[in-house]
Amino acid sequence: MLYVAITNVLAVIVVLGVMILIHELGHFLAAKYFGIRVHVFSFGFGPRLFGFKYGDTDYRVCLLPLGGYVKMAGENVGDKVSGDVDEFLSKPRWQRFIVAVMGPAMNIFLAIFLLTGLFMYRYQFPAYQEGPAVIGWVEEDSAAAAAGFQTGDRITRIAGNQDTEWRDIELLIVSNPGSPLEVTVERDGQPLTSTMTPRPEGRTRLGSAGWYPRMAAKLQAVEPGLPAAQAGLEAGDEIVSVDGVPVGFWPRISEILQTSEGKTLELGFLRNGELMTTQISPVHSTAPGDPQTKWRIGVAFQNDVITRELGFSGALSESLATNKKFALLIFEVIGKIFSAEMSPRTLEGPIGIARLSGRAARQSLGDLLSLMAAISLNLGIFNLFPIPVLDGGVILMLLIESVMRRDLSLRIKERVMQAGFAFLLLIAAFVIYNDIVKALPERFEKFFP
């Protein structure tokens, strides 16, 4: 527990620190390029720990390492303005626009850069995400079961999208809770069309269909002395049925074992293309690395993955496509939250980001970099929203002033900024409350809206 808490804290410091530092670096570089006087470039917030001064700028490291900030001359409403040519407000609006937009732009560039580097190093994904989307398992009493879908069906069309792969189907499902989707599958060579409505499930209330991709139950290893070895199973065999029920999604086998409570099961499996059967009786025991006592047969399943080596152009192209897809998804989700089509529980605050960052860091560097790219993209897009105090609010006021051909009065700007600051405080309070509620044990959920 202590290890998890420590890794969560360290990971979120790195993730948010880098994100916000890169964001402020964008503002800083643009300001310097246009000759705007910068008083402070800070890594972190709070009391100054150490640093140095070069020219007019104090480059400092502060106590709280969760980002940073840039303070430009005459930038903030209420700052004393002398009219010097090196002040923010003395520059043409198009230059102020670029200074404002460079922060979010740097976050978006960082997301592209991180995924490009990661894809050049290792472009790897589960094999089921590419190729035909074949259903490997349908949960009982699920949205997919209610729509009549079965194991072995191949999804050929969903919500107007033809021959969609699982990676895209998963995004469609989670982002459409409660929304009917027309789905066409191929079963025994015949097309069948039905309407399925993903159900909001879990603490985030994301959509769930209750279907899972085909993931063949191929045995990577068989532990000597345990039921699978005693029943004659070998590494390389593929389990295709349990008590006559087809198995196309290997994680389901563990669930079947837990509900069997040790009774003898008949396994159908393939060996060198030949269908064979055997009897097997699970045992209640622990496994190496898992102290929890469960019903087990002593096998390890093979996770099929696709690994490709991408050059710079290929990695950049894939990074751009991935970031574009998730950027569109961000706008879609935000729109559905405001229209009440999705629950605001989908939002993650600092506590949620810490939990996700820690989990990614404990898994692998690649997972952490992927998460950093996603957060950087989210931060860049969020800062472009036309909310006063955010960069998008500054950009909006500059556009309004450009149309009016004069600056807004100081009083109006002060009121707008105060309203924006109050709105951001409400958002911050909500996402923190949201994080706390999602972190509570499930038995307490009914007490919180």
C-alpha positions as CSV (number, residue, x, y, z in Angstrom):
1,M,0.0,0.0,0.0
2,L,2.8,2.4,0.9
3,Y,4.7,1.5,-2.3
4,V,1.5,2.2,-4.4
5,A,1.0,5.6,-2.7
6,I,4.7,6.6,-3.2
7,T,4.7,5.7,-6.8
8,N,1.4,7.5,-7.4
9,V,2.9,10.7,-5.9
10,L,6.2,10.5,-7.7
11,A,4.5,9.6,-11.0
12,V,2.0,12.5,-10.9
13,I,4.8,15.0,-10.0
14,V,6.7,13.9,-13.1
15,V,3.7,13.8,-15.3
16,L,2.0,17.1,-14.3
17,G,5.4,18.8,-13.8
18,V,6.5,18.0,-17.3
19,M,3.1,18.9,-18.8
20,I,2.8,22.3,-17.2
21,L,6.5,23.2,-17.6
22,I,6.3,22.5,-21.4
23,H,3.1,24.5,-21.5
24,E,4.8,27.5,-19.9
25,L,7.9,27.1,-22.0
26,G,5.7,27.7,-25.0
27,H,4.5,31.1,-23.6
28,F,8.1,31.9,-22.6
29,L,9.7,31.2,-26.0
30,A,7.0,33.2,-27.8
31,A,7.3,36.1,-25.4
32,K,11.1,36.2,-25.8
33,Y,10.8,36.0,-29.6
34,F,8.5,39.1,-29.7
35,G,10.7,41.0,-27.2
36,I,8.3,40.9,-24.3
37,R,9.9,41.4,-20.9
38,V,9.6,38.2,-18.7
39,H,10.1,38.7,-15.0
40,V,9.9,35.1,-13.9
41,F,10.2,31.6,-15.4
42,S,9.5,29.2,-12.7
43,F,9.6,25.4,-12.4
44,G,7.2,24.7,-9.6
45,F,5.0,26.9,-7.4
46,G,5.3,28.5,-3.9
47,P,8.5,29.7,-2.2
48,R,11.6,30.1,-4.3
49,L,14.2,27.4,-3.5
50,F,17.1,28.4,-5.8
51,G,17.8,29.8,-9.3
52,F,19.6,32.5,-11.1
53,K,18.8,35.8,-12.9
54,Y,19.8,36.3,-16.5
55,G,18.8,39.6,-18.1
56,D,15.4,40.7,-16.8
57,T,14.3,37.1,-16.0
58,D,14.5,35.2,-12.8
59,Y,14.9,31.5,-13.6
60,R,13.8,29.7,-10.4
61,V,12.9,26.4,-8.9
62,C,10.1,26.5,-6.3
63,L,9.0,24.3,-3.5
64,L,5.9,22.6,-5.2
65,P,7.1,20.8,-8.3
66,L,3.7,20.5,-10.0
67,G,4.3,22.5,-13.1
68,G,5.5,26.1,-13.4
69,Y,4.6,29.6,-14.5
70,V,5.8,32.5,-16.6
71,K,5.2,36.1,-15.4
72,M,5.4,38.7,-18.2
73,A,5.4,42.5,-17.8
74,G,1.9,43.9,-17.9
75,E,0.3,40.5,-18.6
76,N,-2.3,40.3,-15.9
77,V,-5.3,42.5,-15.4
78,G,-4.5,44.9,-12.7
79,D,-0.7,44.9,-13.3
80,K,0.9,48.3,-13.3
81,V,1.3,49.2,-17.0
82,S,3.8,51.9,-18.0
83,G,3.4,51.6,-21.8
84,D,6.9,50.4,-22.4
85,V,7.4,48.7,-25.7
86,D,8.5,45.4,-24.0
87,E,5.2,45.0,-22.1
88,F,2.6,42.4,-23.1
89,L,-0.2,44.9,-23.7
90,S,2.1,47.1,-25.8
91,K,2.5,44.4,-28.5
92,P,0.1,44.0,-31.5
93,R,-2.8,41.7,-30.9
94,W,-1.6,39.1,-33.3
95,Q,1.7,38.8,-31.3
96,R,-0.3,38.5,-28.0
97,F,-2.5,35.8,-29.8
98,I,0.6,33.7,-30.6
99,V,2.0,34.1,-27.1
100,A,-1.3,32.8,-25.7
101,V,-1.7,30.0,-28.1
102,M,1.8,28.7,-27.9
103,G,1.2,27.1,-24.4
104,P,-1.6,24.7,-25.6
105,A,0.3,24.2,-28.9
106,M,3.4,23.0,-27.0
107,N,1.2,20.5,-25.1
108,I,-0.2,19.2,-28.4
109,F,3.3,19.0,-29.9
110,L,4.5,17.1,-26.9
111,A,1.8,14.5,-27.2
112,I,2.8,14.0,-30.9
113,F,6.5,13.9,-30.0
114,L,6.0,11.4,-27.2
115,L,3.9,8.9,-29.2
116,T,6.3,9.3,-32.2
117,G,9.3,8.4,-30.1
118,L,7.4,5.6,-28.4
119,F,6.2,4.1,-31.7
120,M,9.8,4.3,-33.1
121,Y,11.0,2.4,-30.1
122,R,8.2,-0.1,-29.8
123,Y,4.9,-0.1,-31.8
124,Q,3.0,-2.9,-30.0
125,F,-0.6,-3.7,-29.5
126,P,-2.9,-6.7,-28.8
127,A,-3.4,-8.8,-31.9
128,Y,-7.2,-8.7,-31.5
129,Q,-7.2,-4.9,-32.2
130,E,-6.3,-5.5,-35.8
131,G,-8.3,-7.4,-38.4
132,P,-11.9,-8.7,-38.2
133,A,-13.8,-7.9,-35.0
134,V,-14.9,-11.3,-33.9
135,I,-16.9,-11.6,-30.7
136,G,-15.2,-14.1,-28.3
137,W,-17.6,-13.9,-25.4
138,V,-21.0,-12.3,-24.5
139,E,-21.9,-11.7,-20.9
140,E,-25.3,-12.9,-19.7
141,D,-27.8,-10.1,-19.1
142,S,-25.6,-7.6,-21.0
143,A,-26.5,-5.1,-23.7
144,A,-25.0,-7.3,-26.3
145,A,-26.9,-10.4,-25.1
146,A,-30.2,-8.4,-25.0
147,A,-29.5,-7.4,-28.7
148,G,-29.1,-11.1,-29.6
149,F,-25.3,-11.2,-30.3
150,Q,-23.4,-14.4,-29.8
151,T,-19.9,-15.8,-29.5
152,G,-18.4,-16.1,-33.0
153,D,-20.3,-13.2,-34.6
154,R,-18.1,-10.9,-36.7
155,I,-19.0,-7.2,-36.4
156,T,-19.1,-5.8,-39.9
157,R,-20.8,-2.4,-39.2
158,I,-21.5,-0.3,-36.1
159,A,-23.1,3.2,-35.9
160,G,-22.6,3.6,-39.6
161,N,-18.9,2.6,-39.6
162,Q,-18.0,-0.2,-41.9
163,D,-15.5,-3.0,-41.1
164,T,-14.4,-1.3,-37.9
165,E,-11.6,-2.8,-35.8
166,W,-11.9,-3.6,-32.1
167,R,-9.8,-0.6,-31.1
168,D,-12.4,1.7,-32.7
169,I,-15.4,-0.3,-31.5
170,E,-14.2,0.0,-27.9
171,L,-14.0,3.8,-28.2
172,L,-17.5,3.9,-29.7
173,I,-19.0,1.8,-26.9
174,V,-17.5,3.7,-23.9
175,S,-18.4,7.1,-25.4
176,N,-22.1,6.2,-26.1
177,P,-23.7,5.0,-22.8
178,G,-27.4,5.0,-23.1
179,S,-27.3,5.7,-26.9
180,P,-28.8,3.1,-29.3
181,L,-26.3,1.9,-31.8
182,E,-27.2,-0.1,-35.0
183,V,-24.9,-3.1,-35.3
184,T,-24.6,-5.5,-38.1
185,V,-22.8,-8.9,-37.6
186,E,-22.0,-11.8,-39.9
187,R,-23.2,-15.2,-38.5
188,D,-22.8,-18.4,-40.5
189,G,-22.2,-16.3,-43.6
190,Q,-25.5,-14.3,-43.1
191,P,-25.7,-10.6,-42.1
192,L,-27.8,-9.8,-39.0
193,T,-28.7,-6.3,-37.8
194,S,-29.8,-5.3,-34.4
195,T,-29.9,-2.2,-32.2
196,M,-27.7,-2.3,-29.0
197,T,-27.7,0.3,-26.3
198,P,-24.5,0.3,-24.2
199,R,-25.2,0.5,-20.5
200,P,-23.4,3.0,-18.2
201,E,-21.4,0.9,-15.8
202,G,-18.7,1.2,-13.2
203,R,-17.7,4.3,-11.2
204,T,-17.0,6.3,-14.4
205,R,-20.4,5.4,-15.9
206,L,-18.7,4.7,-19.3
207,G,-20.7,2.6,-21.8
208,S,-20.4,-1.2,-21.7
209,A,-21.7,-3.7,-24.3
210,G,-20.8,-6.8,-22.4
211,W,-19.1,-8.4,-25.4
212,Y,-15.4,-9.1,-25.6
213,P,-13.0,-9.8,-28.6
214,R,-11.9,-13.2,-29.7
215,M,-8.7,-14.0,-27.8
216,A,-7.7,-17.6,-28.4
217,A,-7.0,-19.6,-25.2
218,K,-3.6,-20.8,-26.2
219,L,-1.4,-22.3,-23.5
220,Q,1.9,-20.6,-23.0
221,A,3.0,-22.9,-20.1
222,V,1.6,-25.8,-18.1
223,E,2.7,-26.1,-14.5
224,P,3.9,-29.7,-13.6
225,G,2.0,-31.5,-10.9
226,L,-1.2,-29.5,-11.3
227,P,-4.5,-30.6,-12.9
228,A,-3.8,-29.3,-16.4
229,A,-0.5,-31.3,-16.6
230,Q,-2.2,-34.4,-15.0
231,A,-5.0,-34.2,-17.6
232,G,-2.4,-34.2,-20.4
233,L,-2.5,-30.6,-21.5
234,E,0.7,-29.2,-23.0
235,A,2.1,-25.8,-24.0
236,G,0.8,-24.8,-27.4
237,D,-2.6,-26.4,-26.9
238,E,-5.7,-24.2,-27.4
239,I,-8.7,-24.7,-25.2
240,V,-11.8,-24.2,-27.3
241,S,-14.6,-25.4,-25.0
242,V,-15.5,-26.0,-21.4
243,D,-18.3,-28.5,-20.8
244,G,-19.4,-28.1,-24.4
245,V,-19.6,-24.3,-24.2
246,P,-17.3,-22.6,-26.8
247,V,-14.6,-20.4,-25.3
248,G,-13.3,-17.6,-27.6
249,F,-12.0,-15.3,-24.9
250,W,-9.4,-16.8,-22.6
251,P,-10.0,-14.6,-19.5
252,R,-13.5,-16.2,-19.3
253,I,-11.9,-19.6,-18.3
254,S,-10.8,-18.2,-15.0
255,E,-14.4,-17.1,-14.3
256,I,-15.7,-20.6,-15.2
257,L,-13.2,-22.2,-12.8
258,Q,-14.3,-19.9,-9.9
259,T,-17.9,-20.8,-10.4
260,S,-17.2,-24.6,-10.8
261,E,-16.1,-24.8,-7.2
262,G,-13.8,-27.8,-8.0
263,K,-16.2,-30.0,-9.9
264,T,-14.8,-32.0,-12.8
265,L,-14.9,-30.2,-16.2
266,E,-14.6,-31.5,-19.7
267,L,-12.2,-29.4,-21.8
268,G,-12.1,-29.4,-25.6
269,F,-8.7,-28.4,-27.0
270,L,-6.8,-28.3,-30.3
271,R,-3.4,-29.8,-30.7
272,N,-1.7,-29.6,-34.1
273,G,-5.2,-28.9,-35.6
274,E,-6.8,-32.0,-34.1
275,L,-9.7,-31.6,-31.7
276,M,-9.3,-33.5,-28.4
277,T,-11.0,-33.7,-25.0
278,T,-10.0,-34.3,-21.5
279,Q,-11.4,-34.3,-17.9
280,I,-10.0,-31.9,-15.4
281,S,-10.7,-31.1,-11.7
282,P,-9.6,-27.6,-10.5
283,V,-7.7,-27.3,-7.2
284,H,-8.1,-24.5,-4.6
285,S,-4.6,-23.0,-4.2
286,T,-2.3,-20.0,-4.6
287,A,0.0,-19.3,-7.5
288,P,3.5,-17.7,-7.7
289,G,3.1,-14.0,-7.5
290,D,-0.5,-14.2,-6.5
291,P,-1.2,-14.9,-2.8
292,Q,-5.0,-15.1,-3.3
293,T,-6.5,-18.6,-3.1
294,K,-8.5,-19.5,-6.2
295,W,-9.7,-22.4,-8.2
296,R,-6.8,-23.2,-10.6
297,I,-5.7,-25.8,-13.1
298,G,-2.1,-24.6,-13.5
299,V,-1.8,-23.0,-16.9
300,A,-0.6,-19.7,-18.3
301,F,-2.3,-18.3,-21.4
302,Q,-0.5,-16.7,-24.3
303,N,-1.2,-13.0,-25.0
304,D,-0.9,-12.5,-28.7
305,V,0.6,-9.2,-29.6
306,I,1.7,-7.5,-32.8
307,T,5.0,-5.7,-32.8
308,R,6.2,-3.6,-35.7
309,E,9.3,-1.5,-36.3
310,L,8.3,1.9,-37.5
311,G,10.7,4.5,-39.0
312,F,10.3,8.2,-38.3
313,S,7.8,8.9,-41.0
314,G,5.6,5.8,-40.1
315,A,5.8,6.6,-36.4
316,L,4.9,10.3,-36.9
317,S,2.0,9.3,-39.2
318,E,0.6,6.9,-36.6
319,S,1.1,9.4,-33.8
320,L,-0.8,12.1,-35.7
321,A,-3.6,9.7,-36.5
322,T,-3.8,8.5,-32.8
323,N,-3.8,12.1,-31.5
324,K,-6.4,13.2,-34.0
325,K,-8.6,10.3,-33.0
326,F,-8.4,11.1,-29.3
327,A,-8.7,14.9,-29.8
328,L,-12.0,14.3,-31.6
329,L,-13.0,11.9,-28.7
330,I,-12.2,14.6,-26.1
331,F,-14.5,17.1,-27.8
332,E,-17.2,14.4,-28.2
333,V,-17.1,13.4,-24.6
334,I,-17.1,17.0,-23.3
335,G,-20.1,17.8,-25.5
336,K,-22.0,14.7,-24.2
337,I,-21.2,15.7,-20.6
338,F,-22.8,19.1,-21.2
339,S,-25.8,17.6,-22.9
340,A,-26.2,15.0,-20.1
341,E,-25.6,12.1,-22.5
342,M,-22.5,11.1,-20.4
343,S,-21.9,11.2,-16.7
344,P,-19.4,13.8,-15.4
345,R,-18.0,10.9,-13.4
346,T,-15.8,10.3,-16.5
347,L,-13.7,13.3,-15.6
348,E,-10.5,12.7,-13.7
349,G,-9.0,15.2,-11.3
350,P,-5.5,15.4,-9.7
351,I,-6.2,12.4,-7.5
352,G,-7.4,10.3,-10.4
353,I,-4.4,11.4,-12.5
354,A,-2.1,10.4,-9.7
355,R,-3.7,7.0,-9.5
356,L,-3.5,6.4,-13.3
357,S,0.1,7.8,-13.4
358,G,1.2,5.5,-10.6
359,R,-0.4,2.4,-12.2
360,A,1.2,3.2,-15.6
361,A,4.6,3.8,-14.0
362,R,4.4,0.4,-12.3
363,Q,3.5,-1.3,-15.5
364,S,6.1,0.0,-17.9
365,L,7.8,3.1,-19.3
366,G,5.8,2.7,-22.5
367,D,2.5,2.9,-20.6
368,L,3.7,6.0,-18.7
369,L,4.7,7.7,-21.9
370,S,1.4,6.9,-23.5
371,L,-0.5,8.3,-20.5
372,M,1.7,11.4,-20.5
373,A,0.8,11.9,-24.2
374,A,-2.9,11.6,-23.5
375,I,-2.7,14.0,-20.5
376,S,-0.7,16.5,-22.5
377,L,-3.2,16.4,-25.3
378,N,-6.1,16.9,-22.9
379,L,-4.3,19.8,-21.2
380,G,-3.6,21.5,-24.5
381,I,-7.2,21.2,-25.7
382,F,-8.7,22.2,-22.3
383,N,-6.6,25.3,-22.2
384,L,-8.0,26.3,-25.6
385,F,-11.6,26.4,-24.2
386,P,-12.9,30.0,-24.2
387,I,-12.9,30.2,-20.4
388,P,-11.5,33.4,-18.9
389,V,-8.2,32.9,-17.0
390,L,-7.4,30.0,-19.4
391,D,-5.4,30.7,-22.6
392,G,-8.6,30.2,-24.6
393,G,-10.3,33.0,-22.7
394,V,-7.3,35.3,-23.5
395,I,-7.6,34.3,-27.2
396,L,-11.4,34.9,-27.2
397,M,-10.9,38.4,-25.8
398,L,-8.2,39.2,-28.3
399,L,-10.5,38.1,-31.1
400,I,-13.4,40.3,-29.7
401,E,-11.0,43.3,-29.4
402,S,-9.8,42.7,-33.0
403,V,-13.4,42.8,-34.2
404,M,-14.2,45.9,-32.1
405,R,-10.8,47.5,-33.1
406,R,-10.2,48.7,-29.6
407,D,-9.3,47.2,-26.2
408,L,-12.0,46.2,-23.7
409,S,-12.1,48.4,-20.6
410,L,-10.1,47.3,-17.5
411,R,-13.3,47.0,-15.5
412,I,-14.8,44.6,-18.0
413,K,-11.7,42.5,-18.1
414,E,-11.5,42.4,-14.3
415,R,-15.2,41.2,-14.1
416,V,-14.6,38.6,-16.8
417,M,-11.5,37.2,-15.1
418,Q,-13.2,37.1,-11.8
419,A,-16.1,35.1,-13.3
420,G,-13.6,32.8,-15.0
421,F,-11.6,32.2,-11.9
422,A,-14.8,31.4,-9.9
423,F,-15.9,28.9,-12.6
424,L,-12.5,27.2,-12.6
425,L,-12.7,26.9,-8.8
426,L,-16.0,25.2,-9.1
427,I,-14.6,22.8,-11.7
428,A,-11.6,22.0,-9.5
429,A,-13.9,21.4,-6.5
430,F,-16.1,19.1,-8.5
431,V,-13.2,17.0,-10.0
432,I,-11.6,16.6,-6.6
433,Y,-14.9,15.6,-5.1
434,N,-15.4,13.2,-8.0
435,D,-12.0,11.7,-7.4
436,I,-12.7,11.1,-3.7
437,V,-16.0,9.5,-4.4
438,K,-14.5,7.1,-7.0
439,A,-11.8,6.2,-4.5
440,L,-14.3,5.2,-1.8
441,P,-15.3,1.6,-1.2
442,E,-18.3,0.6,-3.4
443,R,-20.6,0.2,-0.4
444,F,-20.4,4.0,0.2
445,E,-21.4,4.9,-3.4
446,K,-25.1,5.0,-2.7
447,F,-24.6,7.9,-0.2
448,F,-23.1,10.2,-2.9
449,P,-24.8,11.6,-6.0
